[in-house]
C-alpha cells in the first residue's frame, strides 16, 4: 500500500478511483474520465466485457430497465402492504 497523504474522497470519488485502478491494471489514472476512455487490451476485464456486450446489444439495457422498474414496484407494494401505509388512489 503506497504511503500517500492523499485525502479520502467521497464514496463516488473513491468508487471512480477503484474503477480506474481496476480498468487500468493498477496504474494511477489522472481522473475518472480517463477510465472511461480505456480500451482493455486483454479482453478478459469484466468491465470491458460488459461494456462491449451492452454496446453490441442495446436491447438488453431496455430489458434491464423494465425489469428494474418492475422490481421497484413490487418492493414498494410490499413495503406499503407491510406498513399499512397504502393511500387510496383515485
N, C-alpha and C positions, 0 to 999 in steps of 0.2 A: 504494500500500500504506500503510495507516494506521500512524502511529508510536505503537504502544501498548506498554505494559510488561506486557501480559497474558502469563502464563507458558503455555508449550505444555503441553497436556494429554496424556492417554493416547491411544492410537490410536482407541479407541472414542469418546472425548470429541471429538477432532478430526474424526472422521467425522460425528458428530452435528452439530457446528458447520458443517461443509461442507454437509451435507444441509439444515440450517436456512437457510443462506445461499442455496442454490440454490432452495429452495422459496419463500422469501420475497422472491426477486429481489434479494438483496444487502442487504436491511435486517437490521440486527442483531436476533437473537432472544434473549430472556432465558435460555432453556434449551432443551434438545432436546424437551421436552414441548410447547412452543409450536409446534414444527414439525409435530407430528402433528395439530394442530387446524387447520392451514392448508387453505383451500379455494382451489384455483387459479382465479383469475378469467379466465385466458386460454384454458384448455382445451388448451394445447399443451405444458404442463410434463410431461416424460416420467414423473416420479414420480407425478404425479396421474393421468395416463392409465393407468399400470399399476395403481395402487390402485383406480381406478374399474372397470377391467376385471376385476380379481380379485374385487371386491365383487359384480359382476354375474354372474360365472362361477366360483363356489366349487369346482366340479368340477375346474377347471384346477389348483388348489392340490393337490388329492389326486393328480392325474396327475403333477405335477412331483415330489411327494414320493416316489411309487412309482418314477419314473424315476431320481431321485437315489439311492434305496436300491439299485436295480439297478446303477447305475454304480459305487457304492462297493463292491458285492460283486465286480464284475468287476475293479476295481482291486486289491482285497485279494487275490483269487485270482491275479492276475498277479504281484503282489509276492511272494506265497508261493511261486509256481512258480519265479520268477526267483532267489529266495534259497534255495530248497530247505528252507524252514522250516515246511513244512506238517506239522502234527501229526496223528497218527492220531485220528480221531473215532469214538466208539462207534456 
